[in-house]
Amino acid sequence: MRLSEVKKSLENVQEVRFVLPNGTFVPVHFHVTEVGVITKNFIDCGGTVREEKVVNFQLWEANDFDHRLAPQKLKNIIELSEKVLNLQDAEVEVEYQQETIGKFNLGFDGVNFLLEATQTNCLAQDKCGIPAEKLKVNLADINKAATTCTPGGGCC
């Protein structure tokens, strides 16, 4: 989800709620403690130099159980961050403390913001010799084909 999509979504909700991948909600008394831009400069295993930029939200919860972040307040924080940090309309990632700091992609279901699990991947599979995924065949279908063979048909 891009930053502009987050801002647009905030115009249509009564409260800001984040849902973890397992379906549980981030407690409603969370804070957005940081809005920033993260730039990652790296070289992949195939030797290609890359740069990625994401807008980052950090969620945190404290013992102030009466805290609630209103949609307009979060939108104001984002707009200030855009001005001060010159944020671009990039993809948003969210950090949230669990056993360790989790990093999530962000989605929206029309009511709640969804913290979506992220995965690692090889960006240079063609250079690393990673084989293409093998075609999965249902063994029952192979049996059907075998029973339609005729002598001398070349299928056996």
C-alpha positions in Angstrom: 0.0 0.0 0.0 1.4 3.4 -1.0 1.4 6.4 1.3 -1.3 8.2 -0.8 -3.5 5.2 -0.4 -3.1 5.2 3.4 -4.0 8.9 3.5 -7.1 8.3 1.4 -8.1 5.3 3.5 -7.9 7.5 6.7 -10.6 9.7 5.2 -13.1 6.8 5.3 -12.6 5.3 8.7 -13.9 6.2 12.2 -10.9 4.7 14.0 -7.4 3.5 13.1 -7.1 -0.3 13.6 -4.3 -2.6 12.6 -4.8 -6.3 12.2 -1.9 -8.8 12.5 -1.5 -11.6 10.0 -3.0 -14.1 12.6 -6.2 -12.0 12.8 -5.6 -10.4 16.2 -5.7 -6.6 16.5 -2.9 -4.4 17.6 -4.2 -3.0 20.9 -6.3 0.2 20.4 -4.0 2.2 22.7 -1.0 2.0 20.3 1.1 5.0 19.2 2.7 5.7 15.9 6.1 6.6 17.3 7.9 7.1 14.0 7.0 8.0 10.4 10.1 8.1 8.2 11.8 7.0 5.0 14.1 4.0 5.0 16.6 3.7 2.1 18.3 0.4 1.6 21.3 0.3 -0.7 22.5 -3.2 -1.4 24.0 -5.6 -3.8 22.2 -8.8 -4.6 23.8 -12.3 -4.9 23.9 -11.8 -8.7 26.1 -8.7 -8.4 23.4 -6.1 -9.2 23.4 -2.9 -7.1 20.0 -2.0 -5.9 18.2 0.7 -3.9 14.8 0.5 -2.2 12.9 3.2 -0.4 9.9 2.7 1.8 7.9 4.9 4.1 8.1 3.4 7.6 5.5 3.5 10.4 6.6 2.2 13.8 3.7 1.1 16.1 4.3 1.0 19.8 2.0 0.4 22.8 2.4 1.6 26.3 0.4 1.4 29.5 -1.7 4.5 28.7 -4.8 2.5 27.9 -6.9 5.6 27.3 -4.8 6.6 24.2 -6.5 6.5 20.9 -5.1 7.7 17.6 -7.8 9.4 15.5 -7.6 9.0 11.7 -7.2 12.8 11.2 -4.4 12.9 13.7 -2.5 10.2 11.9 -3.1 11.9 8.6 -1.7 15.2 10.1 1.4 13.3 11.3 1.9 11.9 7.7 1.4 15.3 6.1 3.9 16.9 8.5 6.4 14.0 7.7 5.9 14.6 4.0 6.8 18.2 4.3 9.7 17.9 6.8 11.2 14.7 5.4 10.2 15.2 1.8 8.5 11.8 1.8 7.7 10.4 -1.6 4.6 8.3 -2.4 6.3 5.0 -1.7 5.2 1.7 -0.3 4.5 1.7 3.4 6.1 -0.9 5.7 5.1 -1.1 9.4 7.3 -2.2 12.3 5.6 -3.6 15.4 7.1 -5.2 18.5 6.2 -8.8 19.1 8.9 -11.3 20.3 11.2 -9.2 18.2 10.5 -6.2 15.9 8.3 -7.5 13.0 8.3 -5.8 9.6 5.1 -6.0 7.7 3.6 -4.8 4.4 0.5 -2.8 4.7 -2.9 -3.5 3.2 -6.5 -2.3 3.8 -9.8 -4.2 3.8 -12.1 -1.1 3.7 -12.3 -0.9 7.5 -8.9 -2.0 9.0 -5.3 -1.7 8.1 -3.8 -5.2 7.6 -0.3 -6.0 8.7 0.8 -8.5 6.0 3.6 -10.9 6.5 6.8 -10.3 4.4 9.0 -12.9 2.8 12.6 -13.0 1.7 13.4 -13.8 -1.9 16.4 -14.1 -4.2 16.4 -11.2 -6.6 18.9 -12.8 -8.9 17.4 -16.3 -9.4 18.5 -16.3 -13.0 22.1 -15.8 -12.0 22.1 -18.1 -9.0 21.1 -21.2 -10.8 17.8 -21.5 -8.9 15.7 -24.0 -10.9 12.3 -23.0 -12.2 9.5 -24.4 -10.1 8.6 -27.9 -11.3 5.2 -28.6 -12.7 3.0 -30.3 -10.2 1.0 -33.2 -11.6 -1.9 -35.1 -10.0 -1.0 -38.8 -10.0 -4.6 -39.7 -10.5 -4.5 -37.9 -13.9 -1.4 -39.9 -14.9 -3.3 -43.1 -14.2 -6.1 -42.0 -16.5 -3.7 -41.3 -19.3 -2.0 -44.7 -18.8 -5.4 -46.6 -19.1 -6.1 -45.0 -22.5 -2.9 -46.3 -24.0 -3.2 -48.7 -26.9 -0.7 -51.3 -27.9 1.8 -49.8 -30.3 0.6 -46.3 -29.4 4.0 -45.3 -28.0 2.7 -44.2 -24.6 4.2 -47.1 -22.6 
